[in-house]
Amino acid sequence: MTNVLIATVTIFFSLILGAVALVFVSIQAPEVFSLVLDAASWLERQIGSTSLDVQYNNWVRFLIGAGQLTFMFFVIVTRIVLAILMTAGRAVIGGT
């Protein structure tokens, strides 16, 4: 039960902290944020130009946008940082 609770809290905090990180980077480092947006736009074009049937490719293009990809990037980075911090904290405390 504890692992489920920890995973749920981690997911929740990674969403919140990912949004905070997105805003922070966009304000403090607009050049870096511009690069992230450019990369997300490139990835959106690559994903949207697959050889899937049109009926499936339309849904991919509709659901995966540059904004979603940018937010996912910040959430994933935040989850990685949280996982590293939690692993380090467990090692220091001596837990498993």
Buried (B, 14 or more C-beta within 10 A) or exposed (E): EEEEEEEEEBEEEBBEBBBEBBEEBBEEEEEEBEEBBEBBBEBBEEBBEEEEEEEEBEEBBEEBBBEEBBBEBBBEBBBEBBEEEEEEEEEEEEEE
